[in-house]
């Protein structure tokens, strides 16, 4: 995925586009989980597991 960016002299391991995608995923689910897979201090994969609640 993305390249490291500098933010207040700290490197963050996620690109702005990936961060936007992550926020969209968070806003799109009511129940579930989002998992970030990290390798060498970088985000390499984002997984979304959504739960559907039946009444």
Helices and strands as residue ranges (DSSP letters): E 5-7, E 10-12, H 16-28, E 32-39, E 42-50
